[in-house]
Amino acid sequence: MTEQASFGVLLTMRVKPGCAQRFEEAIRRVAATVADHPGNVGQAVFLDIEDELTYVISSEWVSEHAFREHERSPEHRRAIAALRDLRADSAMAVMHLVHRLTPEPGPR
């Protein structure tokens, strides 16, 4: 049985002009290290449709402890080093899951 997420992280990253392709390649490598952590439940990378230089990365974790453990790991620190020269700005929001809303079964 897959563990349910109780903790989430949203990263908003604005990349430098001309760096989008390299950023996407680098973020895939970072995502691979995240996926290797047993506390990670899932992740997604979104591109802002109104600003092609802004990405939002979401990740879900079984606990804040699992996320912080990964965040402090040498593997994660090495993986994110490649992002530093590619981004113009970044912000991180961390949160606890309050409700998971899913569609009701049946016709719509």
C-alpha positions in Angstrom: 0.0 0.0 0.0 1.3 3.4 -0.9 1.5 5.9 2.0 -0.7 9.0 1.8 0.8 12.4 1.6 0.3 14.7 4.6 2.8 17.4 3.7 3.3 19.4 0.5 5.9 21.8 -1.0 5.3 24.3 -3.8 8.4 25.9 -5.4 8.0 28.8 -7.7 11.1 29.4 -9.8 11.6 32.1 -12.4 14.4 31.2 -14.8 16.7 33.5 -16.5 15.9 34.3 -20.2 17.4 31.7 -22.5 17.8 29.1 -19.7 14.4 27.3 -19.9 15.6 24.2 -21.7 18.6 23.8 -19.5 16.4 24.4 -16.4 13.9 21.7 -17.5 16.8 19.2 -18.0 18.2 20.1 -14.6 14.9 19.9 -12.8 14.3 16.4 -14.2 17.6 15.3 -12.6 16.5 16.9 -9.3 13.2 15.1 -9.6 14.9 11.8 -10.0 16.7 12.3 -6.6 13.4 13.3 -5.0 11.6 10.2 -6.4 14.4 8.0 -4.9 13.4 9.1 -1.4 10.9 6.7 0.2 9.0 9.6 1.8 8.2 11.2 -1.5 4.6 10.4 -2.7 4.7 12.4 -6.0 5.7 15.5 -7.8 4.8 17.6 -10.8 6.4 20.5 -12.8 4.1 23.2 -14.2 4.9 26.0 -16.6 3.0 29.2 -16.1 0.9 29.8 -19.2 1.1 33.6 -18.8 4.9 33.7 -18.1 7.1 31.2 -19.9 9.9 31.8 -17.5 8.0 30.8 -14.4 7.8 27.2 -13.2 5.9 25.8 -10.2 7.1 22.5 -8.9 4.9 20.6 -6.4 5.9 17.6 -4.3 4.0 15.6 -1.8 5.5 13.8 1.2 4.4 11.4 3.9 5.6 13.9 6.5 7.4 17.1 7.1 10.2 15.0 8.6 10.6 13.0 5.4 10.8 16.2 3.3 13.3 17.9 5.7 15.5 14.7 5.7 15.6 14.8 1.9 16.2 18.6 1.8 19.2 18.3 4.0 20.7 15.3 2.2 24.0 15.6 0.3 22.4 14.1 -2.8 19.7 16.8 -2.9 22.2 19.5 -2.3 24.4 18.3 -5.2 21.3 18.0 -7.5 20.0 21.5 -6.8 23.4 23.1 -7.3 22.8 23.1 -11.1 19.7 25.2 -10.7 21.4 28.1 -9.0 22.9 29.6 -12.2 19.7 29.1 -14.2 17.1 30.8 -12.0 16.5 34.5 -11.5 14.3 34.0 -8.4 12.7 31.4 -6.3 10.3 31.0 -3.5 9.2 28.0 -1.4 5.9 27.3 0.4 5.5 24.4 2.8 2.2 23.2 4.0 0.3 20.4 5.8 -2.6 18.7 3.9 -6.0 19.7 5.4 -8.3 17.9 2.9 -7.8 15.8 -0.2 -10.8 16.6 -2.5 -11.7 14.0 -5.1 -14.6 13.9 -7.5 -17.7 11.9 -6.5 -18.1 8.7 -8.5 -20.9 8.6 -11.0 -22.2 10.6 -13.9 -21.5 14.3 -14.1 
